[in-house]
Amino acid sequence: MSQDPSSDTKENNGESKSDGRRSIDWFQFIIAMVVVVSFTIFEGMVIWGNPKFDESFQIISMTAPFVGTIIGFYFGQRPVQTLTNEVSKANTAKNDLGREYGDTLEKTYSAQEELKQVKKDMENLKRLFGV
C-alpha cells in the first residue's frame, strides 16, 4: 500500500486537534472542580454558620440543582465523546474493509479472466499437437 503525502498532514492535524481537545478538557475539569469545591465550602459555611437546620436545608436545596446541572454536564459528555470516537473508528474500519473487499473482488475477476484465457490457450495447444 502506498501512502500519499497528505496522510502525514492529516496525522499532524489530528495530533494538534487532540492537544487542543486535551486543553479544553483540562479547562472544563478546572471549572467543574472550582464549582464543586466552592459549593462544598459554601454549604459548609451555611450549615455550621446557621444553627437552624430548616433555613440551611432551604439554602442547600436552592443551590444544589445548579451544581448538579454543572456536574452532570461535565461528566455526562464523556461517554458521548467516547462513543463518538468509537463510531468514527468503526466507520473508518468499515470503509477500509469495503475498499479492500472491492480490490480483492477486482483481483478475483481479473484472475478468473486470466484462467479462462489460459484454458483457451491450453485447448488451442491440445488441438495443435493433436492431443
DSSP file with accessible surface (Angstrom, degrees, kcal/mol):
  #  RESIDUE AA STRUCTURE BP1 BP2  ACC     N-H-->O    O-->H-N    N-H-->O    O-->H-N    TCO  KAPPA ALPHA  PHI   PSI    X-CA   Y-CA   Z-CA
    1    1 A M              0   0  228      0, 0.0     2,-0.3     0, 0.0     0, 0.0   0.000 360.0 360.0 360.0 136.7    0.0    0.0    0.0
    2    2 A S        -     0   0  119      0, 0.0     2,-0.4     0, 0.0     0, 0.0  -0.736 360.0-139.1-100.4 145.8    1.3    3.4   -0.8
    3    3 A Q        -     0   0  152     -2,-0.3     0, 0.0     2,-0.0     0, 0.0  -0.847  12.4-138.2-102.3 135.9    0.9    6.4    1.4
    4    4 A D    >>  -     0   0   82     -2,-0.4     3,-1.8     1,-0.1     4,-0.5  -0.646  22.4-118.0 -88.7 153.1    0.1    9.7    0.0
    5    5 A P  H >> S+     0   0  112      0, 0.0     4,-0.9     0, 0.0     3,-0.8   0.775 110.1  67.6 -62.4 -23.1    1.9   12.7    1.4
    6    6 A S  H 3> S+     0   0   48      1,-0.2     4,-2.0     2,-0.2     5,-0.1   0.750  86.2  69.8 -70.5 -19.3   -1.3   14.2    2.6
    7    7 A S  H <> S+     0   0   23     -3,-1.8     4,-2.1     1,-0.2    -1,-0.2   0.857  94.7  55.1 -66.6 -32.4   -1.7   11.4    5.2
    8    8 A D  H <X S+     0   0   82     -3,-0.8     4,-2.4    -4,-0.5    -1,-0.2   0.924 108.6  47.2 -64.3 -41.1    1.2   12.9    7.1
    9    9 A T  H  X S+     0   0   77     -4,-0.9     4,-2.6     1,-0.2    -2,-0.2   0.881 109.6  54.0 -69.7 -32.9   -0.5   16.3    7.3
   10   10 A K  H  X S+     0   0  136     -4,-2.0     4,-2.3     2,-0.2    -1,-0.2   0.926 110.0  47.2 -64.7 -42.1   -3.7   14.6    8.4
   11   11 A E  H  X S+     0   0  108     -4,-2.1     4,-2.1     2,-0.2    -2,-0.2   0.920 112.6  49.1 -65.5 -42.0   -1.9   12.8   11.2
   12   12 A N  H  X S+     0   0   91     -4,-2.4     4,-2.1     1,-0.2    -2,-0.2   0.910 111.7  48.7 -64.0 -41.2   -0.2   16.0   12.3
   13   13 A N  H  X S+     0   0   90     -4,-2.6     4,-2.5     1,-0.2    -1,-0.2   0.892 109.1  54.0 -64.3 -38.3   -3.5   17.9   12.2
   14   14 A G  H  X S+     0   0   37     -4,-2.3     4,-2.3    -5,-0.2    -2,-0.2   0.894 108.0  49.9 -62.0 -38.8   -5.1   15.1   14.3
   15   15 A E  H  X S+     0   0  119     -4,-2.1     4,-2.5     2,-0.2    -2,-0.2   0.925 111.2  47.7 -67.6 -41.4   -2.4   15.4   16.9
   16   16 A S  H  X S+     0   0   67     -4,-2.1     4,-2.3     1,-0.2    -2,-0.2   0.899 112.5  49.4 -68.1 -36.0   -2.8   19.2   17.2
   17   17 A K  H  X S+     0   0  157     -4,-2.5     4,-2.6     2,-0.2    -1,-0.2   0.904 110.4  51.4 -66.0 -38.4   -6.6   18.7   17.4
   18   18 A S  H  X S+     0   0   48     -4,-2.3     4,-2.3     2,-0.2    -2,-0.2   0.916 109.9  48.6 -64.1 -42.4   -6.0   16.1   20.1
   19   19 A D  H  X S+     0   0   89     -4,-2.5     4,-2.0     1,-0.2    -2,-0.2   0.908 112.1  49.5 -63.8 -39.6   -3.8   18.5   22.0
   20   20 A G  H  X S+     0   0   31     -4,-2.3     4,-2.0     1,-0.2    -2,-0.2   0.896 110.0  50.8 -64.4 -39.7   -6.4   21.2   21.7
   21   21 A R  H  X S+     0   0   89     -4,-2.6     4,-2.7     1,-0.2    -1,-0.2   0.892 107.9  53.2 -65.2 -38.9   -9.1   18.8   22.9
   22   22 A R  H  X S+     0   0  150     -4,-2.3     4,-2.6     2,-0.2    -1,-0.2   0.904 108.3  49.6 -63.7 -39.8   -6.9   17.9   25.9
   23   23 A S  H  X S+     0   0   72     -4,-2.0     4,-2.4     2,-0.2    -1,-0.2   0.900 111.5  48.9 -68.1 -35.7   -6.6   21.6   26.9
   24   24 A I  H  X S+     0   0   79     -4,-2.0     4,-2.7     2,-0.2    -2,-0.2   0.932 112.0  49.2 -66.1 -43.8  -10.3   22.1   26.6
   25   25 A D  H  X S+     0   0   42     -4,-2.7     4,-2.4     2,-0.2    -2,-0.2   0.911 111.5  49.1 -59.6 -43.2  -10.9   19.0   28.7
   26   26 A W  H  X S+     0   0  166     -4,-2.6     4,-2.4     2,-0.2    -2,-0.2   0.922 111.1  49.5 -63.9 -42.9   -8.4   20.3   31.3
   27   27 A F  H  X S+     0   0  133     -4,-2.4     4,-2.4     1,-0.2    -2,-0.2   0.927 111.8  48.4 -62.6 -43.9  -10.1   23.7   31.3
   28   28 A Q  H  X S+     0   0   43     -4,-2.7     4,-2.7     1,-0.2    -1,-0.2   0.890 110.1  52.6 -64.3 -38.3  -13.6   22.1   31.8
   29   29 A F  H  X S+     0   0   69     -4,-2.4     4,-2.7    -5,-0.2    -2,-0.2   0.922 108.8  49.5 -62.4 -44.1  -12.2   20.0   34.6
   30   30 A I  H  X S+     0   0   69     -4,-2.4     4,-2.6     2,-0.2    -2,-0.2   0.929 111.5  48.9 -61.4 -45.1  -10.8   23.0   36.4
   31   31 A I  H  X S+     0   0   77     -4,-2.4     4,-2.5     1,-0.2    -2,-0.2   0.934 112.1  48.6 -61.1 -46.0  -14.1   24.8   36.1
   32   32 A A  H  X S+     0   0    4     -4,-2.7     4,-2.7     1,-0.2    -1,-0.2   0.912 112.3  48.3 -61.3 -42.9  -16.0   21.8   37.4
   33   33 A M  H  X S+     0   0   77     -4,-2.7     4,-3.0     2,-0.2     5,-0.3   0.904 110.0  51.7 -66.4 -39.0  -13.6   21.4   40.3
   34   34 A V  H  X S+     0   0   89     -4,-2.6     4,-2.7    -5,-0.2     5,-0.3   0.934 112.4  46.8 -61.5 -44.2  -13.9   25.1   41.2
   35   35 A V  H  X S+     0   0   30     -4,-2.5     4,-2.5    -5,-0.2    -2,-0.2   0.943 115.1  45.4 -63.5 -46.4  -17.7   24.9   41.2
   36   36 A V  H  X S+     0   0   41     -4,-2.7     4,-2.6     2,-0.2    -2,-0.2   0.942 116.2  44.7 -64.8 -46.2  -17.7   21.7   43.3
   37   37 A V  H  X S+     0   0   72     -4,-3.0     4,-2.7     2,-0.2     5,-0.2   0.935 114.8  47.9 -65.9 -43.8  -15.1   22.9   45.8
   38   38 A S  H  X S+     0   0   63     -4,-2.7     4,-2.8    -5,-0.3    -1,-0.2   0.901 112.1  50.4 -65.2 -37.6  -16.8   26.4   46.1
   39   39 A F  H  X S+     0   0   43     -4,-2.5     4,-3.0    -5,-0.3     5,-0.2   0.933 110.8  49.3 -63.4 -43.2  -20.2   24.7   46.6
   40   40 A T  H  X S+     0   0   88     -4,-2.6     4,-2.3     2,-0.2    -2,-0.2   0.927 113.3  46.0 -62.6 -44.0  -18.8   22.4   49.3
   41   41 A I  H  X S+     0   0  102     -4,-2.7     4,-2.5     2,-0.2    -2,-0.2   0.936 113.8  49.4 -64.4 -44.5  -17.2   25.4   51.1
   42   42 A F  H  X S+     0   0   87     -4,-2.8     4,-2.3     1,-0.2    -2,-0.2   0.930 112.1  47.3 -60.2 -46.8  -20.4   27.4   50.8
   43   43 A E  H  X S+     0   0   14     -4,-3.0     4,-2.7     1,-0.2     5,-0.2   0.888 110.6  52.6 -65.6 -37.1  -22.6   24.6   52.1
   44   44 A G  H  X S+     0   0   13     -4,-2.3     4,-2.7    -5,-0.2     5,-0.3   0.922 110.0  48.4 -63.5 -41.2  -20.2   24.0   55.0
   45   45 A M  H  X S+     0   0  125     -4,-2.5     4,-1.9     1,-0.2    -2,-0.2   0.896 112.7  48.8 -65.5 -39.0  -20.4   27.7   55.9
   46   46 A V  H  X S+     0   0   19     -4,-2.3     4,-1.1    -5,-0.2    -2,-0.2   0.936 114.8  44.1 -65.8 -45.1  -24.2   27.6   55.7
   47   47 A I  H  < S+     0   0   84     -4,-2.7     3,-0.2     1,-0.2    -2,-0.2   0.951 122.7  34.9 -68.0 -47.5  -24.5   24.5   57.8
   48   48 A W  H  < S+     0   0  220     -4,-2.7    -1,-0.2    -5,-0.2    -2,-0.2   0.768 118.6  51.6 -81.7 -21.7  -22.0   25.4   60.5
   49   49 A G  H  < S+     0   0   64     -4,-1.9    -1,-0.2    -5,-0.3    -2,-0.2   0.663 107.1  56.1 -87.4 -14.7  -22.8   29.2   60.5
   50   50 A N     <  -     0   0   34     -4,-1.1    -1,-0.2    -3,-0.2     6,-0.1  -0.936  62.1-165.4-122.1 113.6  -26.5   28.8   60.9
   51   51 A P        +     0   0  126      0, 0.0     2,-0.7     0, 0.0    -1,-0.1   0.714  69.3  89.0 -73.0 -15.8  -27.8   26.8   63.8
   52   52 A K     >  -     0   0  130      1,-0.2     4,-1.6     2,-0.0     5,-0.2  -0.722  62.7-161.8 -87.1 115.9  -31.3   26.5   62.3
   53   53 A F  H  > S+     0   0  153     -2,-0.7     4,-2.7     1,-0.2     5,-0.2   0.862  84.4  58.9 -65.6 -37.2  -31.4   23.3   60.2
   54   54 A D  H  > S+     0   0  119      1,-0.2     4,-2.0     2,-0.2    -1,-0.2   0.914 107.2  45.8 -62.1 -44.1  -34.5   24.3   58.2
   55   55 A E  H  > S+     0   0   88      2,-0.2     4,-2.1     1,-0.2    -1,-0.2   0.912 113.9  49.2 -66.4 -41.0  -33.0   27.5   56.9
   56   56 A S  H  X S+     0   0    4     -4,-1.6     4,-2.6     1,-0.2     5,-0.2   0.924 110.0  51.7 -62.6 -42.2  -29.8   25.7   56.0
   57   57 A F  H  X S+     0   0  116     -4,-2.7     4,-2.6     1,-0.2    -1,-0.2   0.897 108.7  50.9 -63.5 -38.8  -31.7   23.0   54.3
   58   58 A Q  H  X S+     0   0  123     -4,-2.0     4,-1.7     2,-0.2    -1,-0.2   0.914 111.0  47.9 -66.2 -41.7  -33.6   25.5   52.2
   59   59 A I  H  X S+     0   0   53     -4,-2.1     4,-1.8     2,-0.2     5,-0.2   0.940 114.1  46.3 -65.3 -44.3  -30.5   27.3   51.1
   60   60 A I  H  X S+     0   0   42     -4,-2.6     4,-2.6     1,-0.2    -2,-0.2   0.918 110.4  53.9 -63.8 -41.2  -28.8   24.0   50.1
   61   61 A S  H  < S+     0   0   53     -4,-2.6    -1,-0.2    -5,-0.2    -2,-0.2   0.824 109.7  48.3 -64.0 -31.3  -32.0   22.8   48.3
   62   62 A M  H  < S+     0   0  127     -4,-1.7     4,-0.3    -5,-0.2    -1,-0.2   0.842 119.3  36.2 -78.0 -32.9  -32.0   26.0   46.2
   63   63 A T  H  X S+     0   0   37     -4,-1.8     4,-1.6    -5,-0.2     3,-0.5   0.765 100.0  74.8 -93.1 -25.3  -28.3   25.8   45.2
   64   64 A A  H  X S+     0   0   39     -4,-2.6     4,-3.0     1,-0.2     5,-0.2   0.875  89.8  57.2 -60.3 -40.2  -27.8   22.1   44.8
   65   65 A P  H  > S+     0   0   75      0, 0.0     4,-2.4     0, 0.0    -1,-0.2   0.889 105.5  51.9 -60.7 -35.2  -29.7   21.7   41.5
   66   66 A F  H  > S+     0   0  146     -3,-0.5     4,-2.1    -4,-0.3    -2,-0.2   0.936 112.5  44.2 -65.5 -43.7  -27.4   24.3   39.8
   67   67 A V  H  X S+     0   0   18     -4,-1.6     4,-2.7     1,-0.2     5,-0.2   0.915 112.6  53.0 -66.6 -40.5  -24.3   22.4   41.0
   68   68 A G  H  X S+     0   0   42     -4,-3.0     4,-2.8     1,-0.2    -2,-0.2   0.889 108.0  51.2 -60.9 -39.2  -25.9   19.1   39.9
   69   69 A T  H  X S+     0   0   99     -4,-2.4     4,-2.4    -5,-0.2    -1,-0.2   0.928 111.3  46.9 -64.4 -43.9  -26.5   20.5   36.5
   70   70 A I  H  X S+     0   0   68     -4,-2.1     4,-2.5     2,-0.2    -2,-0.2   0.942 115.2  45.3 -64.7 -45.3  -22.9   21.7   36.1
   71   71 A I  H  X S+     0   0   52     -4,-2.7     4,-2.9     1,-0.2     5,-0.4   0.923 112.7  51.6 -65.1 -42.4  -21.5   18.4   37.3
   72   72 A G  H  X S+     0   0   43     -4,-2.8     4,-2.0    -5,-0.2    -1,-0.2   0.901 110.8  48.4 -61.5 -40.1  -24.0   16.4   35.1
   73   73 A F  H  X S+     0   0  136     -4,-2.4     4,-1.2    -5,-0.2    -2,-0.2   0.946 114.4  45.4 -64.7 -46.1  -23.0   18.4   32.1
   74   74 A Y  H  < S+     0   0   22     -4,-2.5     4,-0.4     1,-0.2     3,-0.3   0.958 123.4  32.5 -64.5 -50.8  -19.3   17.9   32.7
   75   75 A F  H  < S+     0   0  113     -4,-2.9     3,-0.4     1,-0.2    -1,-0.2   0.736 113.2  62.4 -82.1 -20.1  -19.4   14.2   33.5
   76   76 A G  H  X S+     0   0   43     -4,-2.0     4,-0.7    -5,-0.4    -1,-0.2   0.766  96.3  58.2 -76.0 -24.1  -22.2   13.4   31.1
   77   77 A Q  H  X S+     0   0   37     -4,-1.2     4,-2.3    -3,-0.3    -1,-0.2   0.726  88.6  75.6 -81.7 -15.7  -20.4   14.4   28.0
   78   78 A R  H  > S+     0   0   54     -4,-0.4     4,-2.4    -3,-0.4     5,-0.2   0.946  95.5  45.8 -61.9 -50.3  -17.5   12.0   28.5
   79   79 A P  H  > S+     0   0   83      0, 0.0     4,-2.8     0, 0.0    -1,-0.2   0.893 112.5  52.4 -62.6 -34.7  -19.4    8.8   27.4
   80   80 A V  H  X S+     0   0   89     -4,-0.7     4,-2.7     2,-0.2    -2,-0.2   0.922 109.9  47.8 -66.2 -42.8  -20.8   10.7   24.4
   81   81 A Q  H  X S+     0   0   47     -4,-2.3     4,-2.4     2,-0.2    -1,-0.2   0.927 113.3  48.1 -63.1 -42.9  -17.4   11.8   23.3
   82   82 A T  H  X S+     0   0   81     -4,-2.4     4,-2.4     2,-0.2    -2,-0.2   0.934 112.8  48.3 -63.0 -44.4  -16.0    8.2   23.8
   83   83 A L  H  X S+     0   0  114     -4,-2.8     4,-2.6     1,-0.2     5,-0.2   0.913 109.9  52.2 -63.1 -41.7  -18.9    6.8   21.9
   84   84 A T  H  X S+     0   0   83     -4,-2.7     4,-2.4     1,-0.2    -1,-0.2   0.920 110.3  48.6 -61.2 -42.9  -18.5    9.3   19.0
   85   85 A N  H  X S+     0   0   95     -4,-2.4     4,-2.5     2,-0.2    -1,-0.2   0.912 111.7  49.3 -63.0 -42.6  -14.8    8.4   18.8
   86   86 A E  H  X S+     0   0  103     -4,-2.4     4,-2.5     2,-0.2    -2,-0.2   0.906 111.1  49.2 -64.8 -40.8  -15.6    4.6   18.7
   87   87 A V  H  X S+     0   0   75     -4,-2.6     4,-2.7     2,-0.2     5,-0.2   0.915 110.7  50.9 -64.8 -41.1  -18.3    5.1   16.0
   88   88 A S  H  X S+     0   0   66     -4,-2.4     4,-2.3    -5,-0.2    -2,-0.2   0.931 111.3  47.4 -61.8 -43.9  -15.8    7.2   13.9
   89   89 A K  H  X S+     0   0  131     -4,-2.5     4,-2.6     1,-0.2    -2,-0.2   0.905 111.8  50.7 -63.7 -40.6  -13.2    4.4   14.2
   90   90 A A  H  X S+     0   0   59     -4,-2.5     4,-2.7     2,-0.2    -2,-0.2   0.908 110.1  49.4 -65.1 -40.7  -15.7    1.8   13.3
   91   91 A N  H  X S+     0   0   78     -4,-2.7     4,-2.6     2,-0.2    -1,-0.2   0.904 111.2  49.6 -65.0 -39.8  -16.8    3.7   10.2
   92   92 A T  H  X S+     0   0   73     -4,-2.3     4,-2.5     2,-0.2    -2,-0.2   0.932 112.2  47.6 -63.6 -44.7  -13.2    4.2    9.2
   93   93 A A  H  X S+     0   0   48     -4,-2.6     4,-2.7     2,-0.2    -2,-0.2   0.911 111.7  51.0 -63.1 -40.4  -12.6    0.5    9.6
   94   94 A K  H  X S+     0   0  131     -4,-2.7     4,-2.5     2,-0.2    -2,-0.2   0.929 111.0  47.9 -63.0 -43.7  -15.8   -0.4    7.7
   95   95 A N  H  X S+     0   0   82     -4,-2.6     4,-2.3     2,-0.2    -2,-0.2   0.907 111.8  50.0 -64.5 -40.1  -14.7    1.9    4.8
   96   96 A D  H  X S+     0   0   61     -4,-2.5     4,-2.6     2,-0.2    -2,-0.2   0.927 111.7  48.0 -63.3 -44.1  -11.2    0.4    4.8
   97   97 A L  H  X S+     0   0  112     -4,-2.7     4,-2.8     1,-0.2    -2,-0.2   0.883 109.8  53.5 -64.2 -37.6  -12.7   -3.1    4.7
   98   98 A G  H  X S+     0   0   43     -4,-2.5     4,-2.4     2,-0.2    -1,-0.2   0.914 110.2  46.7 -62.3 -42.7  -15.1   -2.1    1.9
   99   99 A R  H  X S+     0   0  148     -4,-2.3     4,-2.6     2,-0.2    -2,-0.2   0.927 113.3  48.6 -64.8 -43.9  -12.1   -0.8   -0.2
  100  100 A E  H  X S+     0   0  102     -4,-2.6     4,-2.7     2,-0.2    -2,-0.2   0.903 110.7  51.5 -63.7 -39.3  -10.1   -4.0    0.5
  101  101 A Y  H  X S+     0   0  153     -4,-2.8     4,-2.8     2,-0.2    -1,-0.2   0.930 110.4  48.7 -62.1 -44.6  -13.2   -6.1   -0.5
  102  102 A G  H  X S+     0   0   31     -4,-2.4     4,-2.5     2,-0.2    -2,-0.2   0.917 112.4  47.9 -62.1 -43.1  -13.5   -4.2   -3.7
  103  103 A D  H  X S+     0   0   91     -4,-2.6     4,-2.4     2,-0.2    -2,-0.2   0.923 113.4  47.7 -63.6 -43.7   -9.8   -4.6   -4.5
  104  104 A T  H  X S+     0   0   83     -4,-2.7     4,-2.4     2,-0.2    -2,-0.2   0.913 111.6  50.2 -64.7 -41.2  -10.0   -8.3   -3.7
  105  105 A L  H  X S+     0   0   53     -4,-2.8     4,-2.6     2,-0.2     5,-0.2   0.921 110.3  50.0 -63.5 -41.8  -13.1   -8.7   -5.8
  106  106 A E  H  X S+     0   0  138     -4,-2.5     4,-2.4     1,-0.2    -2,-0.2   0.919 111.4  48.3 -63.6 -42.0  -11.5   -6.9   -8.7
  107  107 A K  H  X S+     0   0  151     -4,-2.4     4,-2.8     2,-0.2    -1,-0.2   0.883 110.2  52.9 -64.5 -38.0   -8.4   -9.1   -8.5
  108  108 A T  H  X S+     0   0   62     -4,-2.4     4,-2.5     2,-0.2    -2,-0.2   0.930 110.0  46.8 -63.6 -46.6  -10.6  -12.2   -8.3
  109  109 A Y  H  X S+     0   0  132     -4,-2.6     4,-2.3     2,-0.2    -2,-0.2   0.916 113.1  49.9 -61.6 -40.9  -12.4  -11.2  -11.5
  110  110 A S  H  X S+     0   0   60     -4,-2.4     4,-2.4     1,-0.2    -2,-0.2   0.924 110.8  48.9 -63.5 -43.5   -9.1  -10.5  -13.2
  111  111 A A  H  X S+     0   0   53     -4,-2.8     4,-2.5     1,-0.2    -2,-0.2   0.891 109.9  52.4 -64.6 -37.6   -7.7  -13.9  -12.1
  112  112 A Q  H  X S+     0   0   93     -4,-2.5     4,-2.4     2,-0.2    -1,-0.2   0.915 109.6  48.8 -63.8 -41.8  -10.8  -15.6  -13.4
  113  113 A E  H  X S+     0   0  111     -4,-2.3     4,-2.2     2,-0.2    -2,-0.2   0.912 111.5  49.3 -64.1 -41.9  -10.4  -13.9  -16.8
  114  114 A E  H  X S+     0   0  125     -4,-2.4     4,-2.5     2,-0.2    -2,-0.2   0.904 110.3  51.5 -63.6 -39.8   -6.8  -14.9  -16.9
  115  115 A L  H  X S+     0   0   96     -4,-2.5     4,-2.6     2,-0.2    -2,-0.2   0.916 108.7  50.3 -63.6 -42.4   -7.7  -18.5  -16.0
  116  116 A K  H  X S+     0   0  114     -4,-2.4     4,-2.2     1,-0.2    -1,-0.2   0.914 111.2  49.4 -61.1 -41.2  -10.3  -18.6  -18.8
  117  117 A Q  H  X S+     0   0   98     -4,-2.2     4,-2.6     2,-0.2    -2,-0.2   0.908 110.2  50.3 -65.9 -40.2   -7.7  -17.3  -21.2
  118  118 A V  H  X S+     0   0   79     -4,-2.5     4,-2.7     1,-0.2    -2,-0.2   0.914 109.6  51.4 -64.0 -41.4   -5.2  -20.0  -20.1
  119  119 A K  H  X S+     0   0  129     -4,-2.6     4,-2.3     2,-0.2    -1,-0.2   0.919 110.4  48.7 -61.5 -42.5   -7.8  -22.7  -20.6
  120  120 A K  H  X S+     0   0  131     -4,-2.2     4,-2.4     2,-0.2    -2,-0.2   0.921 111.4  49.8 -62.6 -42.4   -8.5  -21.4  -24.1
  121  121 A D  H  X S+     0   0   72     -4,-2.6     4,-2.4     1,-0.2    -2,-0.2   0.900 110.1  50.7 -63.8 -39.5   -4.8  -21.4  -24.8
  122  122 A M  H  X S+     0   0   95     -4,-2.7     4,-2.6     2,-0.2    -1,-0.2   0.905 109.7  49.9 -63.6 -43.6   -4.4  -25.0  -23.5
  123  123 A E  H  X S+     0   0   91     -4,-2.3     4,-2.2     2,-0.2    -2,-0.2   0.914 111.2  49.7 -60.9 -42.2   -7.3  -26.2  -25.7
  124  124 A N  H  X S+     0   0   74     -4,-2.4     4,-2.2     2,-0.2    -2,-0.2   0.907 111.2  48.8 -63.9 -40.1   -5.6  -24.5  -28.7
  125  125 A L  H  X S+     0   0   83     -4,-2.4     4,-2.5     1,-0.2     6,-0.2   0.903 109.2  52.7 -66.1 -40.1   -2.3  -26.2  -27.9
  126  126 A K  H  X>S+     0   0   95     -4,-2.6     5,-2.2     1,-0.2     4,-0.9   0.912 110.9  47.2 -61.4 -42.2   -4.0  -29.5  -27.5
  127  127 A R  H  <5S+     0   0  172     -4,-2.2     3,-0.2     3,-0.2    -1,-0.2   0.897 111.8  50.9 -65.0 -40.2   -5.6  -29.1  -31.0
  128  128 A L  H  <5S+     0   0  141     -4,-2.2    -2,-0.2     1,-0.2    -1,-0.2   0.884 117.2  38.1 -66.2 -39.4   -2.3  -28.1  -32.4
  129  129 A F  H  <5S-     0   0  158     -4,-2.5    -1,-0.2    -5,-0.1    -2,-0.2   0.489 109.7-121.9 -89.5  -4.5   -0.4  -31.1  -31.0
  130  130 A G  T  <5       0   0   67     -4,-0.9    -3,-0.2    -3,-0.2    -4,-0.1   0.811 360.0 360.0  72.9  29.0   -3.3  -33.4  -31.6
  131  131 A V      <       0   0  139     -5,-2.2    -1,-0.2    -6,-0.2    -2,-0.1  -0.586 360.0 360.0 -92.5 360.0   -3.7  -34.5  -28.0
